[in-house]
């Protein structure tokens, strides 16, 4: 009986809304579940996980690799590869940094490779920067060379590009 009345209730509800008290709780409970599961499925792929944070009291020896975002406040002795890498003011990195987007507020000793590299006024970089676009704020300290490449994330092409660019200049 319950299933028969439930089958009959959505038909009139879909055509027109009938404000009767017994039908309202049964019909509101049934449609409430599918929209929640539909909303959950729709929002699950869109949700971006928050950046992984390495706190100021953390010291890591080894390489880090992720497709997500990392915010470093501590010390890392090793290479870091990420999508978005933010180096905090208290952070020190000793190794190569490779990311699509690099924001340096702290200290890096090593090579920096990124599509977009930004050195803020508190940045201290000792090493080469290979980038597609770069921004250096007034007050940033930098010792090394800066090289623009269309694909700075490709580590194999880095040694080939300077050689190829030198040959046409000599002709």
N, C-alpha and C positions, 0 to 999 in steps of 0.2 A: 504494500500500500504506500509506503513512504517513497519508494522509487517511482511509482506511478504518479503520485502527486508532485514529486520533484520534476518529473519530465513535463508535466502539464504546466508547471509554474513558469519556467523560463520562456515558453512560447508566448504567453500574454505579456510577460515583462519585456520581451524584445520588441513586440509591436507597440506597446504603450505601457506606461508606468501605472500600476495600480497600487495606491497607498493603503493596503490593508495590513494590519499589525501582524497576524500570523505569517503571512507570506514574506514580509520584509526581512525578518531575521534569517529565514532559511535561504532566501535568494541572495542576501548580502553576504552570507557566509560562503556560499558556493562560488560567486564571482571573485570574492576577495582573495582566494588562494591562487587562481591562475594569473591575475595581474602582478601579484608579488613575485611569483616565479618568473614571469616574463620580464619584469623590471630588474630582477636579480641577474638574469641572463644578459640583458642589455647593458647593465652597468658593470658587469664583471670584466669584459674585455677593455672597456674604456678606463677603468681605474688604474692609475699609475702608482706603483709602490713608492713610498717615501725614500729619500736618499739614505743610504747606510752611513751612519756616523761613527767615526773612530774618535773617541773622546781624548782629551788632553793628557790623561794619565795612562794612555795606552801606548805601548812600544811594540811594533811589529817588525820582525826580521823575516823577510820572505816576500814573494811577489803576490800581488792582488790582481784579480781579473774578474770583471763583471760586465754585463750588458746594461746594467742600471747606473744609478748615480751614487757617488761617494762624496762625503764631506769628511775631510781629515782635519783633526785638531791636535792629534798626537804626533808620534814619530814613526816613520816607516823607512826601513833600510831594505830597499828592493824596488822592483819595477811595479808600476801601477797602470792598469788598462781599464778604462771605464767609458761610459757615454758622456756623462757630465761629471767633472772632477773639480771640487772646490777645496782649495788648500786654505785652511783657517790661519789667522794671525799667529797662533801658538804652534802651528805645525811645522815640522821639518821633514823633508823627503830627501833621501839619498838614493838616487836611482833614476831610471828613465820613466817619464810620464807620457802616456799616450791616451788621448781622449778626443772625442768630437769637440767638446767645449771645455776649456780649462780656465779657471778663475784662480789666480794666485794672490793670496793675501799674506802668506807666510814665506817660508824659505824652501827653495829647491836647489839641491846640488846634483846636477845631471841634466840630461837632454830632455827637452819638452817638445812633444809633437802634438799638434791639434789643428782642427779646422778653424776654430776660433780660440785665440789665446788672449787673455786679458791679465795684465799685471796692474794691480791696484797700487795705491801710494805706499802701502806697507809691505809690498812684495820685495823679496830678496832672491834673485836667481843667479846661480853660477853654473853656466852651461849654455849649450846652443839651443836656439828655439827654431823649430821648423813648423811653419804655419801656412794657412791659406789667408786668414785675416788676423791682424794683431792690433791690440790697443794697449798703450803703456801710459799710465797716469803719471803726473808730475810727482816726484818723490820716490818712485820705484827705483831700486838698485838692480842693475843688470850687468853681468860680466860674461861675455860670450859673443857668439855671432847669431845673426838673425837671417833666416833664409825663407823665402816664400816659395811654396810649391802648390800645384793644383791638387795633389793628393798627398798631403803630409803624413797620413796614417800608414801609407805603404812603406814599410821599412826596407824592402828590397830595392825600390826605385830610388832611394835617397842617394846611394853611392853612384848610380848611373846618371842621374840628372845633372850634377855638377860637371861631370866629365863631358857630357853632351853639350851643355851650355857654354863650356870653355872653348870647345872646338869652333863654333860659329863666330865667336868674338875675335879669334886670331886671323880669320880669313879676310 
